[in-house]
Amino acid sequence: MKSVVLIPCRLESTRFPNKPLAQILGKPMIQWVYEAAEKSEASDVFVITDSQDIINAVEAFDGQAILTSDEPQNGTERCEEAMEILSSDGTEYDVIINVQGDEPLISAADINRMLDLFEEEDVDVLTFIQPINDEAEYRNPNIVKAVPTTFDEGFCDITYFSRSPIPYMDEFRPEVAFKHIGIYGFTATAFEETKSLDPSLLEEVERLEQLRWVQNHLVVSAMVTETLLIGVDTPEDLTAVENILKSKN
């Protein structure tokens, strides 16, 4: 099975300009993400971006990068353009994994778990979820919640994603609440199918692109990850990541 990890990132950020190049313990954040993905069993890893500055930074640590246009509106669209570039010379992959460029704590082991499940089970789209132990997180609209089916063989399907605190609870129960971790894997067939889908109503109102797939009857499966992940949106998040990485050394 041939697989590729695509890491979409861009320099423009209203809350944290130049975020991918922000230094974490002497290395740019995008390097932490890339090196974690490179330790996995994926066949190839590419950073994909419309920024020449990011391309230069990736090449400086001997990474692979693809320069896309500035037309993509989100990470998935940037992955689509990158796959068109890769396939133009006949390169084909069985599995495509989208890892966000602001996840410096991403685990190679989790990427391998995703690849293993694609090998063993008939899944189309795969992502990660994590238990919510803090009621404030459950009620935070910036934390995307996921409602799973019953787990079978270590994975489940997701019935719905929302920014709202779902499922509804009179009294918060952490064993019921899950948050979504924005890492996606696709079979090549499912990836091609997502490209033809128009934005859906639920996607627009919730501002969650994965609801486009759910509304169009694509089954999104999920596994639980125990990896402590912090998506970097602010300088404060960067400090938290640095403290975690220091504690590991």
N, C-alpha and C positions, 0 to 999 in steps of 0.2 A: 504494500500500500504506500503510495507516494503522497507525501503531505507537505504543506507549506504553512508557516506562521507569518501572517501579515500584521505589521504594527503601524496603523495609521496615526499620524500626528501632524499638528500644524502649529505655527508660532503664535498666531493671533489668539489672544484670550483676554476677555475683558477683566477677569478677576486676577489673572496671573500671566502677564505678558512674557513671552519667551520661555514658557514653562518647560518644554522638552529639553532645553539646554541648561536649565537650572542645575547647579552643582550639588551633588549629594556625596559627601565624603570624598571629594576630589574627582568625581566622574559626573558627566552630564546624566540627567535622569534617563534619557533615552538609551544610554549605554547599559544601565542596570536592567532595563526591560529586555533589550536585545540579548544580553549575555545570559539571562535566565532562560529565554526561549531557545537560545543556541545550545544550551545544556540538555534540552529535551531530545527525544528521538525523532523529531520532525526532520524531513528531508532537507528543507531549506527554510531560511528566515530572511525576511526583507522588512526594512523600515520603508513606509510609503508616505510621501509628503509632497507638498507643492513648494517647499522652501529649500532654496539652494544652501542656505546656512545649515539646515539640518542634514542635508546630503553631505556637506563638507565635514560635519561633526561625526557622522557615521563612518565615513570613509577614513577619518583620522584614527579610529580604533579598529580599522580593517573589517568593518561590517558591510553588509550588502544593503543597497537602498535603491528605490525606484522613484523617479521624479514624475509626479502626476500634474495635471492641470489644476487650476484653482476653481474648477466648476463643481466638484463634489460638495454636497451640503452636509454630509455626515461621514462617519468612518466606514459604514457599509458601502456607500457609493464610491469612496476612495478605493476600497478593496476591489470593487467591480472594475474600476478603471485599471488598477494594477494587474488584475487577472487578464484583462484584454491585452495589456502590454506583454505579459509573460506568454500568453498563448499565441501571440503573433509569430513566434518563431517555432511553434509546434510543441512547446512545453505544456504538459498536462499533469494535473494533480487529482488524486482521488478524494482528498480531504483538505479543506481550507479552514484555517483557524485565525480568527480575528482577535488580537490582543491589544487593548488600548495602550497608547504610549504614555499614559500617566499612571500606570500600575507597576511601580518599581519593585514591589514585593511579590510579584507573580512567581509562582513556583513551577520549575521544570517538571516536578513530579505530577502536578495537576494537569499539565499539558499532556504528559504521558498517559495519565488515567483517561483523558478524553480520547486520545488516539487508540488506546486499548478497547474502549467501549465501541468505537466505530468498527473495530475489527470483529468484535464478538457479538454485537447486537444490531438489529435492523432499526437504526435511528437515522433521522434526516438532519435535524438541527439539534445541537447540544450546547448547554450552558451550565453555569454553576449557581447554586444557591447556598445560603448560610443562615443558621438559626439567628433570630433576633432575641437577645437577652435583656435589652434595655427598652423599656416602654417608650422613652423619648424618641428612640430610633423608629419604633413602630409607628409613631404618630408624626414623624418628620416627612413632609412631602418630597424632600430631596432624596430620601431613601426609598428605592423602588421595591415594593413588596411582590412576592410571587406565591401563588396558591398551588401547591402540588397535589397530584393524585397520590394514591398509596404507592409506597416504594416497592419495587420488585427487582431482585438481582442488583441492588445497590443504586438504582436510578428510578426516576419518576417522570411523568409528563406534567407540564405546567398548564393549568386550566385558565389562569389569567394573571396579568401583571398590572400593578396600579401604584400610583403615588399615594392613594388613600390608605388608611389603616385597615387592611383586609387580611384575613376574614374578620368580620365584626366580632368583638368580645365585650361582654359586660365588665369582665375583669380580665386584665392582661394575663395571658398564659404563654410563656416563652416557647414551650414545646410545639405551639401551633403556628407561630409567626416566623416567616422566612424572608430574607432580603435577597434581591437578585444581584449577582456579580456579573458585570458586563463583559464577559469573555464568551465568544461564540465559536462553535465549530459547525461546519456544513459538509455534507457530501457534495461532490461536484454537481450532481443532479439537482439537489435542493438549492444550491447556490445559484444555479442557472434559473431555477423557478422563481426565486425571490427577485431577480432582476426585472421580471416582467410584471410585477405587482404594482398597482397604483396605491398611493397613500390611502389609508382607511380612516373612517370617522373616529374610531376609538383611538387610533394613533394620534390624530390631530388634537383631540380634546385632552388626552393624557400626556401628550408630548413624549411618546414612547414608540420607537420605530418597530420594536418586536411585536407590537399588537397588530401591525400590518400582516404579519405571518399568521398569527393566531386567527385573525378574522378571515383569512383566506384558506383556512383548514390545513395549514402546515403544522405538524405536531412538533412542539418544542420540548425536548426532553432535558432533564437536569440531573446533576449529581451534587451532593453536598461536599463542600470543601471546608476543611478546618484551618486552612492557611489564613493567617492574619493579613488582610489586604487593606490598604488605604489608597484610594484613588486621590491623586494630588490635584486639588482645585485651588488651593491657597498657599501662601508661604507658611502658614501655620501647619498645614498638612505635611509640607516638606520637612519641617522640624520634627514632627512626630515620626516620619519615616526614618530620618537620620537616627533618632534615638533607638528605634527598633533594630536597625542595622548595627549600631554600635553595640547593643546588648548581645548580638549574635557572634560578635568577634571576640 
